[in-house]
């Protein structure tokens, strides 16, 4: 789906995106973006975060910080 590829391309450049940014860029609702992000996460292509998405798993970074 073109919208999914657009999300991944934008995420590759920005490293983190917010749902509301994606709504404006792609001209779709927040519900649609959240469904897209859920599907892409299930495929292992991104990690969902509070209010957005990231290429890196934010929880790994938090655990590493705790080990220090």
VEXMIVO-782990 format. One record per atom (N, C-alpha, C): residue in one letter; atom name; x, y, z. Coordinates in steps of 0.2 Angstrom, whole numbers, plus 5000, padded with zeros to 4 digits. Atoms other than C-alpha are relative to their C-alpha. Layout:
BEGIN
{A, CA, {X, Y, Z}}
...
# end
This chain:
BEGIN
{X, N, {5004, 4994, 5000}}
{X, CA, {5000, 5000, 5000}}
{X, C, {5004, 5006, 5000}}
{X, N, {4996, 4994, 5001}}
{X, CA, {5007, 5017, 4995}}
{X, C, {5001, 5004, 5007}}
{X, N, {5000, 4996, 4993}}
{X, CA, {5002, 5025, 5012}}
{X, C, {5005, 4997, 5005}}
{X, N, {4995, 5003, 4996}}
{X, CA, {5012, 5012, 5021}}
{X, C, {5007, 5001, 4998}}
{X, N, {4994, 4998, 5003}}
{X, CA, {5027, 5015, 5010}}
{X, C, {5002, 5007, 5002}}
{X, N, {4999, 4993, 4998}}
{X, CA, {5025, 5034, 5013}}
{X, C, {5002, 5001, 5007}}
{X, N, {4999, 5000, 4992}}
{X, CA, {5025, 5031, 5032}}
{X, C, {5008, 4998, 5001}}
{X, N, {4993, 5003, 4999}}
{X, CA, {5041, 5020, 5031}}
{X, C, {5005, 5005, 4997}}
{X, N, {4995, 4996, 5003}}
{X, CA, {5050, 5032, 5019}}
{X, C, {5001, 5006, 5005}}
{X, N, {5000, 4994, 4996}}
{X, CA, {5046, 5047, 5030}}
{X, C, {5004, 4998, 5007}}
{X, N, {4997, 5003, 4994}}
{X, CA, {5051, 5037, 5046}}
{X, C, {5008, 4999, 4999}}
{X, N, {4993, 5001, 5001}}
{X, CA, {5068, 5033, 5038}}
{X, C, {5004, 5006, 5000}}
{X, N, {4996, 4994, 5000}}
{X, CA, {5072, 5051, 5036}}
{X, C, {4999, 5004, 5007}}
{X, N, {5001, 4997, 4993}}
{X, CA, {5065, 5057, 5053}}
{X, C, {5001, 4996, 5006}}
{X, N, {4998, 5005, 4995}}
{X, CA, {5068, 5042, 5064}}
{X, C, {4994, 5000, 5005}}
{X, N, {5006, 5000, 4996}}
{X, CA, {5052, 5047, 5074}}
{X, C, {4995, 5004, 4997}}
{X, N, {5006, 4996, 5002}}
{X, CA, {5035, 5053, 5069}}
{X, C, {4994, 5000, 5004}}
{X, N, {5006, 5000, 4996}}
{X, CA, {5019, 5058, 5078}}
{X, C, {4994, 4999, 4995}}
{X, N, {5006, 5002, 5003}}
{X, CA, {5002, 5052, 5073}}
{X, C, {4997, 5006, 4996}}
{X, N, {5003, 4994, 5003}}
{X, CA, {4996, 5070, 5070}}
{X, C, {5004, 5003, 4994}}
{X, N, {4996, 4998, 5005}}
{X, CA, {5010, 5074, 5059}}
{X, C, {4998, 4996, 4994}}
{X, N, {5002, 5004, 5006}}
{X, CA, {5006, 5059, 5048}}
{X, C, {4993, 5001, 4997}}
{X, N, {5006, 4998, 5002}}
{X, CA, {4988, 5064, 5048}}
{X, C, {5000, 5006, 4995}}
{X, N, {5000, 4994, 5005}}
{X, CA, {4992, 5081, 5040}}
{X, C, {5004, 4998, 4994}}
{X, N, {4996, 5001, 5006}}
{X, CA, {5005, 5074, 5028}}
{X, C, {4996, 4995, 4995}}
{X, N, {5004, 5005, 5004}}
{X, CA, {4994, 5059, 5022}}
{X, C, {4993, 5002, 4999}}
{X, N, {5007, 4998, 5000}}
{X, CA, {4977, 5068, 5024}}
{X, C, {4995, 4994, 5001}}
{X, N, {5005, 5005, 4998}}
{X, CA, {4969, 5054, 5033}}
{X, C, {4999, 5001, 5008}}
{X, N, {5001, 4999, 4993}}
{X, CA, {4962, 5052, 5051}}
{X, C, {5005, 4996, 5004}}
{X, N, {4996, 5003, 4996}}
{X, CA, {4971, 5047, 5066}}
{X, C, {4999, 4993, 5001}}
{X, N, {5001, 5007, 5000}}
{X, CA, {4962, 5031, 5067}}
{X, C, {5003, 4996, 4995}}
{X, N, {4997, 5004, 5006}}
{X, CA, {4968, 5026, 5050}}
{X, C, {5008, 5000, 5001}}
{X, N, {4993, 5000, 4998}}
{X, CA, {4986, 5031, 5055}}
{X, C, {5002, 4995, 5005}}
{X, N, {4999, 5004, 4994}}
{X, CA, {4985, 5021, 5071}}
{X, C, {4999, 4992, 4997}}
{X, N, {5000, 5006, 5003}}
{X, CA, {4979, 5006, 5061}}
{X, C, {5006, 4998, 4996}}
{X, N, {4994, 5001, 5005}}
{X, CA, {4993, 5008, 5048}}
{X, C, {5006, 4998, 5005}}
{X, N, {4994, 5001, 4996}}
{X, CA, {5006, 5009, 5062}}
{X, C, {5000, 4993, 5004}}
{X, N, {5001, 5006, 4997}}
{X, CA, {4999, 4994, 5071}}
{X, C, {5002, 4994, 4995}}
{X, N, {4998, 5005, 5005}}
{X, CA, {5000, 4983, 5055}}
{X, C, {5007, 5000, 4998}}
{X, N, {4992, 5000, 5002}}
{X, CA, {5018, 4989, 5051}}
{X, C, {5004, 4998, 5006}}
{X, N, {4996, 5003, 4994}}
{X, CA, {5023, 4985, 5069}}
{X, C, {4999, 4993, 5000}}
{X, N, {5001, 5007, 5001}}
{X, CA, {5016, 4968, 5067}}
{X, C, {5004, 4997, 4995}}
{X, N, {4996, 5002, 5005}}
{X, CA, {5026, 4966, 5052}}
{X, C, {5008, 5001, 5002}}
{X, N, {4993, 4999, 4997}}
{X, CA, {5042, 4971, 5062}}
{X, C, {5003, 5006, 4996}}
{X, N, {4997, 4994, 5004}}
{X, CA, {5045, 4987, 5051}}
{X, C, {5001, 5006, 5004}}
{X, N, {4999, 4994, 4996}}
{X, CA, {5043, 5000, 5065}}
{X, C, {4998, 4998, 5007}}
{X, N, {5002, 5001, 4993}}
{X, CA, {5040, 5002, 5084}}
{X, C, {4995, 5006, 5001}}
{X, N, {5005, 4995, 4998}}
{X, CA, {5024, 5011, 5090}}
{X, C, {5003, 5003, 5007}}
{X, N, {4999, 4996, 4994}}
{X, CA, {5027, 5024, 5103}}
{X, C, {4994, 5004, 5002}}
{X, N, {5005, 4996, 4998}}
{X, CA, {5016, 5035, 5113}}
{X, C, {4999, 5006, 4996}}
{X, N, {5001, 4994, 5005}}
{X, CA, {5008, 5046, 5100}}
{X, C, {5003, 5000, 4994}}
{X, N, {4997, 5000, 5006}}
{X, CA, {5018, 5040, 5086}}
{X, C, {5004, 4993, 4998}}
{X, N, {4996, 5006, 5002}}
{X, CA, {5031, 5028, 5079}}
{X, C, {5007, 5002, 4999}}
{X, N, {4993, 5000, 5001}}
{X, CA, {5050, 5025, 5078}}
{X, C, {5003, 4994, 4997}}
{X, N, {4997, 5006, 5003}}
{X, CA, {5062, 5014, 5069}}
{X, C, {5004, 4996, 5006}}
{X, N, {4997, 5004, 4995}}
{X, CA, {5071, 5010, 5085}}
{X, C, {4995, 4999, 5006}}
{X, N, {5004, 5002, 4994}}
{X, CA, {5063, 5001, 5100}}
{X, C, {5002, 5005, 5006}}
{X, N, {4998, 4995, 4995}}
{X, CA, {5062, 5015, 5113}}
{X, C, {5001, 4996, 5007}}
{X, N, {4999, 5003, 4994}}
{X, CA, {5061, 5002, 5127}}
{X, C, {5007, 4997, 5001}}
{X, N, {4993, 5003, 5000}}
{X, CA, {5078, 4994, 5123}}
{X, C, {5004, 5006, 5003}}
{X, N, {4996, 4995, 4998}}
{X, CA, {5086, 5011, 5126}}
{X, C, {4999, 5002, 5007}}
{X, N, {5001, 4998, 4993}}
{X, CA, {5077, 5014, 5143}}
{X, C, {5003, 4994, 5004}}
{X, N, {4997, 5005, 4996}}
{X, CA, {5083, 4997, 5149}}
{X, C, {5008, 5000, 5000}}
{X, N, {4993, 4998, 5000}}
{X, CA, {5101, 5001, 5144}}
{X, C, {5002, 5005, 5005}}
{X, N, {4999, 4994, 4996}}
{X, CA, {5100, 5017, 5153}}
{X, C, {5000, 4997, 5008}}
{X, N, {5000, 5003, 4993}}
{X, CA, {5095, 5007, 5169}}
{X, C, {5006, 4996, 5002}}
{X, N, {4995, 5005, 4998}}
{X, CA, {5109, 4995, 5168}}
{X, C, {5007, 5004, 5002}}
{X, N, {4994, 4996, 4999}}
{X, CA, {5122, 5010, 5169}}
{X, C, {5001, 5002, 5007}}
# end
